[in-house]
């Protein structure tokens, strides 16, 4: 999400060729044995990240099995070997490694890496469930590997985009070792009862082991919320008056007759913002606002249900329905998506400064010693000419 969006200055810098080279050079400089990425596209994964094997030597890889944007874990088989099949939890990819130069008979020699991309937005209960189930999954793997007393001895690294700061439930669960029904996030409980981290000691936030206060932000991006949300509605976000006026202007431009978006107008709008008409939450909510009714009531998964949604032909999308699409986007915390759509639709949001947060973290169990912590910092909004992503990369080196 480059700022200013869609400007000529950033067109080349936002190209994958330019961003790939920045990423490649950064990964080459760090030279980690295991590398965890988030938000990679399965459609172009092999082509996008061919350089990882061909140029950087990451000849081991596991891609999360579902989703439009997925975690991917890479490793160098000259350094570590996968000791069991990867486990795919909700937005968490679990892998178990043994150093290549270590004898398999050595006690408790496995290292476990949990690569996370937790759910964004007002999804505190789901984020807690995701990390809880992921760490439980690691303990199951460790027991299958016959690790001695894994609750005390497991060598565990949890890393990735946790989509929350110090006060969110998922972070508190990892750092405090438990969460219960008294903990509130966005005004609501994140758990129906007590959940305990299945470790004898809570995980260690690697960035806090360095003598500096506080650790640097990993998300340095344009500030968007003040341009979108009515003041005082953080617990239950409501579009502000300026956004409502902006959406009404856009709607009138999109509507062929200036008053009502017909079926074709809706498809053109979706293609403009998503490049195709039948994907994205805007598409799914628009279909419902246009009167789509699901003929099937029983599904094996939400993914199966989503594939059945279609725009009702011959139906229109009202202004209220159009606004409701973006009200739902706001409530889901998809600020970047809204900002992108406004820019694409010719009504970009004004500059409101920079937002900083630490959403990306590396945690480890106390069975590991932290040797080195590597930060990346930026004072200007990312991505930019020096940074290929809106998230700044972090790294750490560990010893057993």
N, C-alpha and C positions, 0 to 999 in steps of 0.2 A: 504494500500500500504506500506508494511513493507520494511525497508531498513536495510541490503541488501536484495533484493527481493528473495524469495524462498529459503533462506538459512536454514539449519537445526536448527540454533539457534532460529529462529522465528516461526518454524512450529507449535509448541504447543501454543505459545503466539498469533498466528493468528487464532487459532481454535475458533469457536463460544463459546464453553464451557468456555474457559479462558476469552474471551472478555465479555461474558454475565455476568460473576461473577464480573468483574471490574465495568461494567456498573451498575449492581444491587447494589453494595456496595456504589457507588457514589450517586445514586438516593435515597437510603435509608438514607444516611447521610444528604442530602439536605432536604428531606421530604416535598417537595412542594405539594400544593393542586392540581395544574395543571402541567402536564409535557408534553412538546412538543418535539417530535423526528422527524428527517428527514431521508430519504433514508432507510426506512424499506421495506422489500420485501413482497408483498402480498402472494407469493407462500408459505412462511413458517411463516407468521406473527403470527398465533395463537400459534404455537409451540415455536417460538423464544421468544415471549413476554408473555408467560403464567405466568412467575414469577411476572409480574407487578400486577396481581390480586391476585394470590395465596400467594405471599410472601410480597408484598409491599402495598396491599390494594387499588390499583387503579382499582376499579370495574366499572368505566365508561370509554369508549373508542370510538373514531371515527377514522376510517382509510380513507384517501383520496381515492376517488372512481376510479381513473385510474392511469396508469403509472407503470413502472417496479420498480421504487423506489419512495416511497410515504411518505408524512408527516403523522404522527399519533399523536393524542392528547389524553392523558389519564387524568382522574380526579378521585378524591375520593368523592364518593357521600355523605359520612359523613360530608364533608366540603362544597361542592358546588353541585348544581343541574343544569342540562341543562334546559334552559327555552324555547328553540325552536329548531327545527331540524337544524343540522349543514348545512352550505352552502359551496359548493365546487366550488371555482374559479380556474383560471389557476395557478396551483402549490401553491395555498393558501387555507387553510382549516379554515373556520370561525365558531366559537362556541360562544354561549352566556350563561353565568352562573349567578346564584344568590346564595349567601352564604346560606347554608342550614339552619342556625339559624336565618335568616332574614325573616321578614314577607313580603309576596308578595305585600302587599299594600304600602310598603315604597317607596317613590319617587325615581326614577332613581336608582334602586337597582341592575340593571344588569351590569355584567362585560363582555366585549367582548375580545376574544383572537383570533388573526390572526396568524396561524402557517404557515410560508412561507418556501419554498425552491425554490428561483427564478432561472431562467434559467442561466446556466453558459455560458462562452465564449463571443464572440462578438455579444451579444444579448441585447445591451443597450435599444433599443426601447421596446423590449418585457418585460424586467425587469420593466421599468417604467409603462408600461401598466398593468403588473401584480399587482404591489402595488397600483396603482391608482384604478383599478377595485376592489381590495380587500377592500380598505378603503371605497369606495362607497358602496360595499356590506354590510359592517358593518353599515353604516348609514341607509341603507334600512331596515336592521334587527331592528335597534334601533327605527325607526319610526313605524314599525309594532308592536313593544313592547310598543309604546306610550311613549317613553322617552321624557321628556320636554327639548326642545331646544338641541338636540343631538350634534349640531355643537359646542356648548359651554360646554356641560356637560357629553358627553359620556365617560364612563370608558373603555378605549381601551388599549390593549397591542398588539403590533406587534413584533413578534420574529421569529428567525430561521436563516437559511443560505441565506443571501442576495446576495452572489456571486459577491461582489464588495466592493471596499474601499471608502474612503471619497469623492473621486472625481467622482464617478460613478453617473449616472442620478437618479437611484432609491433612493440612499442615499440622494442626494441633494433634491429630491422631498419631502421626508419625513421630512427632517430637515429644509428646506427653506420654505416649504409650497406651492411651485409651480415649474413648469418647463416649458420652452417654446422652440421655434424652434432655438433660438440662442445658446442653450447649446449643446456642442459637446462631444461625447464619442467615442473613437477610430476613431476620425476624421469625424464623421457623426452626424447629429442631432438625438436626441432620441425622438423627438416629432414634429409633423407637425404644432402644434400650442400650445397655452398656456393651461396647465393643472393645475388646482388648487386643493390642498388638501382640501377636504370638511370639514375642521375644522377651528375654529376661530383662533387657535394657533397651529403652527407646533408641531409635536411629539418630545418628549424628548429622547435623546440617554442616556439610563440609566447609561451606563459605564462612561460617562463623568461627572456625578454628584459627583463622588468621587474625592477627592483632590490628584490627581496624574496625571502625564503627560508623555507620552500619555497612554491611556488604553492598557492593554496587548493584544498581538495578540491571535486570536482564531484558527488560522491555522499555525501550525509549522510543516513543511514537507520538504522532500528533494527538493532542488532547481533543477528544470528540464528544464526551458525555455532556459537557456544558452546552454544546450546540444542539443537543437532541432531547434532553430530559427536563421535564418540569422540575424546578427546584423543590426539594423536600419530598421527592417521590422515590428515593433510592430503594426502599424495601419493595415497592410495587411500581416500577417505572411507568411513567406516562409521557407521551410525546409533548414537547413544549409548543407554545403558540407559533413560534417561528417555523418549527418543523411542519406543523399542520398547514401553514400558509405555503410553505415550499412544496409540500406534497400536492396541494390543490393546484398550484401553478403547473407542476409537472403533469398531473392528471389531465388537465385541460389541453396541454400540448399533445399528449399521447392520444387522446380521444379524437377520432377522425372528424366527428362533427362538433368537437369542442365541448360536448356535454356528457357523453357516455362512451366508455371503452367497450367496443364490440369484441367478439371472439378474435378477430384478426389483430386488433389493436393490442390485446393482451399477449398474443403470441409474439408480436413485434417487440413489445416491452421486455418480455422474458429473454428473447434472443439478445437484446441489447445488453442486458445486465448479466446473463449467465451463458451466453453464446449458443444456447440451445433451449427450446421451449419447455422441455419436460424433465427438468431436474432442479433441485434447490428448494429450500423451504418457502421462498416466495411463490414458486409454482404450486406447491402443495397447498399453501394457505389460500392462494388465489382461486384454485379449483373449488375449494370448500366454500369460499365466499360467493362463487358463481353458482352454487347449488349442487355441486357434485355430492352424491350420496353413495356410500359404500354398500354394494349389494351383498357383500359377504361379511359376516359378523365374527367369524372364528378364523384366526390366523396362527400359524406356527411361530411367526416372528413379526416385529414391526417392519423389518426390511421387506418382507413379503407383502405387507399391506401397502407400503409406499410405492411398490412397483405397479400396483393396480390403479393408482390415482391418475385421472386424466381430466383435461379441461372439457367441460360440457359444451359441445358444439351448439351454436345458435344462441348461447347465453352471453350476457354482458357482465362486466365488473363495475359496480357503482363506485362513486367517490368514497363512500363510507367503507366499502369493502377493500378498496385500494389502501386507505389509511390503516385499516385493521391489519393488513399484511405487514406493514412496517411497525405497527404497535407490537405485534407478535415477535418481530425480529428484535425490537428493543428489549422486550421482556426476556428474550433468550440470550441477551448479552452480545448480540452480533453487531456491535458498533461499527467495526471495520467494514462489514458487508453493507450496512446502510450508507456509510460515507462513500464507498465505492459506487453504489447505485446512484447516489445524488450527483457525483461527478460525471459518470457516464451519461446520465440523463440531462446534463447541461445546467445543473444548479448546485455547484459544489459548495460545501460548507466553508465558512470563513475560518481563518487561522486563529486558533484559541491557545496557542502555545504548545508545550510538550508535556506528555504524561509519562511518568516513570513508575515502574513497579518491578518487583522481583518474583516472577512467576516460574522461572526455570531454576531448578535446584538439583544438587547431587547429595544424596544421603548415603551413609554407610553404617554397617553394624560395628560394634566396638571390637569385633574380632580383627578388624583391619586398622592399620596405621596409615595416617594421611601424610604422605611425603611432600606433595606439592599441590598447590591450588593455582589455577590459571584463570584470570578474569579477562573479560573484554569490556571496555567502557566506551561510551559515546555521549557527547553533550548535545548532539543534534538528532532530530528524529530519524529513525531507521525504518526501512532500508534507505541507503544512500550510496554514494559512489565508493565508500569504503566497506559497507556492510551489506551482504546479500540478502538479509532477512530482517523482519521486524523484531525477531528475538536474537539477542546477542549470545554467542556460544560460550560455554563454560567447560572447564576440564579439570581433572584431578588425577594424580598418580598415587597408587596405594602400595603398601607392603603388608604381607601377612605376618 
